[in-house]
């Protein structure tokens, strides 16, 4: 399941369904829906807060211009880091692994609350489980060899987060989620 759910949804809607959904969306507080012609092609733009989603015949893109970044990108990054932390540090780094679990849960709730298309917590939980299963199937290293060696691997990212400190890490996540907006994937750090 690709978690650019909104984008996939917009790309697969039929034209009639898409038009009806856009009309309903345009009536919701905070949303602006614009249809225009660019280079002879119809372009639909959906805007809410700092997010712009563009649908053209070539596909759909979403961009978040907030200083906090795209929540869809953050979601994918943090579920990967959580899976890596659970694999790399199964018996240590408890505070980091708790912070990552807390972050994944916060992002999940934000996505469900702010996604334009329907998505459930169960669907997002399935993606978290899929990545955890992928890490669990990684080849086991012999005794005495680090599970996740250094070299700009997930272990390095985890180390960076741990050095950031618990309070700053959580404050950064709170700031990222302070403004309700559709969770898109661009820009991705």
C-alpha positions as YAML, in Angstrom:
chain: A
units: angstrom
residues:
- id: 1
  name: UNK
  ca: [0.00, 0.00, 0.00]
- id: 2
  name: UNK
  ca: [1.48, 3.30, -1.05]
- id: 3
  name: UNK
  ca: [0.73, 5.91, 1.59]
- id: 4
  name: UNK
  ca: [0.25, 8.72, -0.81]
- id: 5
  name: UNK
  ca: [-3.36, 7.59, -0.42]
- id: 6
  name: UNK
  ca: [-4.82, 10.89, -1.43]
- id: 7
  name: UNK
  ca: [-2.79, 10.99, -4.59]
- id: 8
  name: UNK
  ca: [-3.64, 7.43, -5.52]
- id: 9
  name: UNK
  ca: [-7.28, 8.09, -4.77]
- id: 10
  name: UNK
  ca: [-7.35, 11.19, -6.92]
- id: 11
  name: UNK
  ca: [-5.67, 9.35, -9.79]
- id: 12
  name: UNK
  ca: [-8.16, 6.48, -9.75]
- id: 13
  name: UNK
  ca: [-11.45, 8.32, -9.29]
- id: 14
  name: UNK
  ca: [-13.72, 8.33, -12.31]
- id: 15
  name: UNK
  ca: [-14.32, 11.73, -13.87]
- id: 16
  name: UNK
  ca: [-17.94, 11.92, -12.67]
- id: 17
  name: UNK
  ca: [-17.07, 10.79, -9.16]
- id: 18
  name: UNK
  ca: [-14.08, 13.12, -9.10]
- id: 19
  name: UNK
  ca: [-16.24, 16.12, -10.10]
- id: 20
  name: UNK
  ca: [-18.83, 15.31, -7.41]
- id: 21
  name: UNK
  ca: [-16.15, 14.84, -4.76]
- id: 22
  name: UNK
  ca: [-14.50, 18.14, -5.75]
- id: 23
  name: UNK
  ca: [-17.82, 19.95, -5.44]
- id: 24
  name: UNK
  ca: [-18.32, 18.49, -1.96]
- id: 25
  name: UNK
  ca: [-14.74, 19.28, -1.02]
- id: 26
  name: UNK
  ca: [-15.07, 22.89, -2.18]
- id: 27
  name: UNK
  ca: [-17.93, 23.36, 0.31]
- id: 28
  name: UNK
  ca: [-15.83, 22.27, 3.28]
- id: 29
  name: UNK
  ca: [-14.31, 25.00, 5.45]
- id: 30
  name: UNK
  ca: [-10.74, 25.86, 4.55]
- id: 31
  name: UNK
  ca: [-10.72, 24.19, 1.12]
- id: 32
  name: UNK
  ca: [-10.45, 25.95, -2.21]
- id: 33
  name: UNK
  ca: [-10.97, 24.01, -5.43]
- id: 34
  name: UNK
  ca: [-9.96, 25.66, -8.69]
- id: 35
  name: UNK
  ca: [-10.32, 24.35, -12.22]
- id: 36
  name: UNK
  ca: [-8.32, 26.06, -14.95]
- id: 37
  name: UNK
  ca: [-6.79, 25.46, -18.35]
- id: 38
  name: UNK
  ca: [-2.99, 25.45, -18.65]
- id: 39
  name: UNK
  ca: [-1.39, 24.76, -22.02]
- id: 40
  name: UNK
  ca: [-4.73, 23.50, -23.33]
- id: 41
  name: UNK
  ca: [-5.14, 21.01, -20.48]
- id: 42
  name: UNK
  ca: [-7.57, 21.10, -17.56]
- id: 43
  name: UNK
  ca: [-5.81, 21.38, -14.21]
- id: 44
  name: UNK
  ca: [-7.61, 20.99, -10.89]
- id: 45
  name: UNK
  ca: [-6.01, 22.49, -7.79]
- id: 46
  name: UNK
  ca: [-7.17, 21.71, -4.28]
- id: 47
  name: UNK
  ca: [-5.78, 23.97, -1.58]
- id: 48
  name: UNK
  ca: [-6.02, 23.79, 2.16]
- id: 49
  name: UNK
  ca: [-3.74, 25.63, 4.49]
- id: 50
  name: UNK
  ca: [-0.20, 25.25, 3.14]
- id: 51
  name: UNK
  ca: [-0.98, 22.27, 0.89]
- id: 52
  name: UNK
  ca: [-1.68, 22.39, -2.84]
- id: 53
  name: UNK
  ca: [-2.75, 19.28, -4.71]
- id: 54
  name: UNK
  ca: [-2.73, 19.43, -8.53]
- id: 55
  name: UNK
  ca: [-4.50, 16.94, -10.78]
- id: 56
  name: UNK
  ca: [-3.66, 16.90, -14.46]
- id: 57
  name: UNK
  ca: [-4.03, 14.28, -17.17]
- id: 58
  name: UNK
  ca: [-0.51, 13.12, -16.28]
- id: 59
  name: UNK
  ca: [-1.32, 12.44, -12.64]
- id: 60
  name: UNK
  ca: [-1.65, 14.07, -9.27]
- id: 61
  name: UNK
  ca: [0.93, 15.79, -7.13]
- id: 62
  name: UNK
  ca: [0.74, 17.33, -3.69]
- id: 63
  name: UNK
  ca: [3.04, 19.90, -2.13]
- id: 64
  name: UNK
  ca: [3.16, 21.25, 1.43]
- id: 65
  name: UNK
  ca: [4.77, 24.68, 1.66]
- id: 66
  name: UNK
  ca: [4.62, 24.85, 5.47]
- id: 67
  name: UNK
  ca: [7.92, 25.13, 7.32]
- id: 68
  name: UNK
  ca: [7.12, 21.80, 9.00]
- id: 69
  name: UNK
  ca: [7.14, 19.64, 5.88]
- id: 70
  name: UNK
  ca: [4.94, 17.05, 4.33]
- id: 71
  name: UNK
  ca: [3.24, 14.77, 6.85]
- id: 72
  name: UNK
  ca: [2.97, 11.88, 4.36]
- id: 73
  name: UNK
  ca: [6.73, 11.93, 3.92]
- id: 74
  name: UNK
  ca: [7.27, 12.13, 7.68]
- id: 75
  name: UNK
  ca: [4.91, 9.17, 8.17]
- id: 76
  name: UNK
  ca: [6.83, 6.96, 5.75]
- id: 77
  name: UNK
  ca: [10.17, 8.02, 7.21]
- id: 78
  name: UNK
  ca: [9.17, 7.42, 10.82]
- id: 79
  name: UNK
  ca: [7.52, 4.05, 10.24]
- id: 80
  name: UNK
  ca: [10.74, 2.94, 8.51]
- id: 81
  name: UNK
  ca: [12.81, 4.26, 11.41]
- id: 82
  name: UNK
  ca: [10.51, 2.58, 13.94]
- id: 83
  name: UNK
  ca: [10.90, -0.75, 12.12]
- id: 84
  name: UNK
  ca: [14.67, -0.23, 12.02]
- id: 85
  name: UNK
  ca: [14.82, 0.66, 15.72]
- id: 86
  name: UNK
  ca: [12.78, -2.38, 16.70]
- id: 87
  name: UNK
  ca: [15.12, -4.56, 14.63]
- id: 88
  name: UNK
  ca: [18.44, -2.88, 15.49]
- id: 89
  name: UNK
  ca: [17.78, -2.36, 19.19]
- id: 90
  name: UNK
  ca: [15.31, -5.02, 20.33]
- id: 91
  name: UNK
  ca: [16.63, -4.96, 23.90]
- id: 92
  name: UNK
  ca: [17.93, -1.40, 24.26]
- id: 93
  name: UNK
  ca: [17.29, 2.26, 23.41]
- id: 94
  name: UNK
  ca: [13.88, 2.04, 25.08]
- id: 95
  name: UNK
  ca: [13.25, 5.80, 25.16]
- id: 96
  name: UNK
  ca: [14.04, 6.20, 21.45]
- id: 97
  name: UNK
  ca: [11.81, 3.27, 20.52]
- id: 98
  name: UNK
  ca: [9.00, 4.72, 22.71]
- id: 99
  name: UNK
  ca: [9.42, 8.12, 21.03]
- id: 100
  name: UNK
  ca: [9.20, 6.50, 17.59]
- id: 101
  name: UNK
  ca: [6.09, 4.51, 18.55]
- id: 102
  name: UNK
  ca: [4.52, 7.71, 19.93]
- id: 103
  name: UNK
  ca: [5.45, 9.58, 16.74]
- id: 104
  name: UNK
  ca: [4.02, 6.91, 14.44]
- id: 105
  name: UNK
  ca: [0.79, 6.93, 16.44]
- id: 106
  name: UNK
  ca: [0.55, 10.76, 16.39]
- id: 107
  name: UNK
  ca: [1.19, 10.86, 12.63]
- id: 108
  name: UNK
  ca: [-1.37, 8.10, 12.06]
- id: 109
  name: UNK
  ca: [-4.07, 10.01, 13.93]
- id: 110
  name: UNK
  ca: [-3.18, 13.21, 12.04]
- id: 111
  name: UNK
  ca: [-3.40, 11.41, 8.68]
- id: 112
  name: UNK
  ca: [-6.78, 9.84, 9.47]
- id: 113
  name: UNK
  ca: [-8.14, 13.19, 10.66]
- id: 114
  name: UNK
  ca: [-6.79, 15.24, 7.74]
- id: 115
  name: UNK
  ca: [-6.76, 12.91, 4.72]
- id: 116
  name: UNK
  ca: [-9.09, 14.08, 1.97]
- id: 117
  name: UNK
  ca: [-9.90, 10.54, 0.85]
- id: 118
  name: UNK
  ca: [-11.07, 7.85, 3.25]
- id: 119
  name: UNK
  ca: [-8.39, 6.01, 5.18]
- id: 120
  name: UNK
  ca: [-8.52, 4.12, 8.45]
- id: 121
  name: UNK
  ca: [-6.11, 3.56, 11.29]
- id: 122
  name: UNK
  ca: [-6.25, -0.16, 10.45]
- id: 123
  name: UNK
  ca: [-4.96, 0.53, 6.92]
- id: 124
  name: UNK
  ca: [-2.07, 2.57, 8.30]
- id: 125
  name: UNK
  ca: [-1.36, -0.05, 10.98]
- id: 126
  name: UNK
  ca: [-1.10, -2.64, 8.19]
- id: 127
  name: UNK
  ca: [1.65, -0.58, 6.53]
- id: 128
  name: UNK
  ca: [3.54, -0.35, 9.84]
- id: 129
  name: UNK
  ca: [3.25, -4.14, 10.22]
- id: 130
  name: UNK
  ca: [4.36, -4.73, 6.61]
- id: 131
  name: UNK
  ca: [7.59, -2.81, 7.23]
- id: 132
  name: UNK
  ca: [8.18, -4.50, 10.59]
- id: 133
  name: UNK
  ca: [7.76, -7.88, 8.90]
- id: 134
  name: UNK
  ca: [10.22, -6.86, 6.18]
- id: 135
  name: UNK
  ca: [12.86, -5.96, 8.78]
- id: 136
  name: UNK
  ca: [12.14, -9.15, 10.73]
- id: 137
  name: UNK
  ca: [12.99, -11.18, 7.62]
- id: 138
  name: UNK
  ca: [16.41, -9.55, 7.32]
- id: 139
  name: UNK
  ca: [19.27, -12.05, 7.60]
- id: 140
  name: UNK
  ca: [20.43, -12.54, 11.17]
- id: 141
  name: UNK
  ca: [24.04, -11.61, 11.95]
- id: 142
  name: UNK
  ca: [26.33, -13.94, 13.85]
- id: 143
  name: UNK
  ca: [26.79, -13.41, 17.58]
- id: 144
  name: UNK
  ca: [29.06, -10.49, 18.36]
- id: 145
  name: UNK
  ca: [28.34, -8.65, 15.10]
- id: 146
  name: UNK
  ca: [26.18, -5.53, 15.28]
- id: 147
  name: UNK
  ca: [22.73, -6.04, 13.81]
- id: 148
  name: UNK
  ca: [22.83, -2.61, 12.17]
- id: 149
  name: UNK
  ca: [26.37, -1.52, 11.37]
- id: 150
  name: UNK
  ca: [27.23, 2.15, 10.88]
- id: 151
  name: UNK
  ca: [27.63, 3.91, 7.53]
- id: 152
  name: UNK
  ca: [24.62, 6.21, 6.94]
- id: 153
  name: UNK
  ca: [22.28, 3.38, 7.61]
- id: 154
  name: UNK
  ca: [19.05, 3.57, 9.58]
- id: 155
  name: UNK
  ca: [21.22, 3.10, 12.65]
- id: 156
  name: UNK
  ca: [22.85, 6.46, 11.91]
- id: 157
  name: UNK
  ca: [19.50, 8.18, 11.61]
- id: 158
  name: UNK
  ca: [18.41, 6.59, 14.88]
- id: 159
  name: UNK
  ca: [21.60, 7.80, 16.52]
- id: 160
  name: UNK
  ca: [20.92, 11.33, 15.25]
- id: 161
  name: UNK
  ca: [17.41, 11.24, 16.73]
- id: 162
  name: UNK
  ca: [18.69, 9.92, 20.03]
- id: 163
  name: UNK
  ca: [21.28, 12.71, 20.23]
- id: 164
  name: UNK
  ca: [18.52, 15.26, 19.57]
- id: 165
  name: UNK
  ca: [17.01, 14.33, 22.93]
- id: 166
  name: UNK
  ca: [13.58, 13.20, 24.02]
- id: 167
  name: UNK
  ca: [12.04, 16.63, 24.66]
- id: 168
  name: UNK
  ca: [13.25, 18.26, 21.43]
- id: 169
  name: UNK
  ca: [12.27, 15.23, 19.38]
- id: 170
  name: UNK
  ca: [8.69, 15.33, 20.70]
- id: 171
  name: UNK
  ca: [8.50, 19.12, 20.41]
- id: 172
  name: UNK
  ca: [9.51, 18.87, 16.74]
- id: 173
  name: UNK
  ca: [6.74, 16.35, 16.08]
- id: 174
  name: UNK
  ca: [4.22, 18.55, 17.90]
- id: 175
  name: UNK
  ca: [5.28, 21.50, 15.72]
- id: 176
  name: UNK
  ca: [4.98, 19.40, 12.56]
- id: 177
  name: UNK
  ca: [1.39, 18.49, 13.46]
- id: 178
  name: UNK
  ca: [0.31, 21.86, 14.85]
- id: 179
  name: UNK
  ca: [-1.51, 22.95, 11.70]
- id: 180
  name: UNK
  ca: [-4.20, 20.67, 10.25]
- id: 181
  name: UNK
  ca: [-3.56, 20.09, 6.53]
- id: 182
  name: UNK
  ca: [-3.76, 17.23, 4.04]
- id: 183
  name: UNK
  ca: [-0.88, 14.78, 4.50]
- id: 184
  name: UNK
  ca: [1.08, 14.82, 1.24]
- id: 185
  name: UNK
  ca: [4.55, 13.46, 0.41]
- id: 186
  name: UNK
  ca: [6.30, 16.53, -1.01]
- id: 187
  name: UNK
  ca: [8.68, 17.96, -0.18]
- id: 188
  name: UNK
  ca: [10.33, 15.00, 1.44]
- id: 189
  name: UNK
  ca: [13.35, 16.06, 3.51]
...
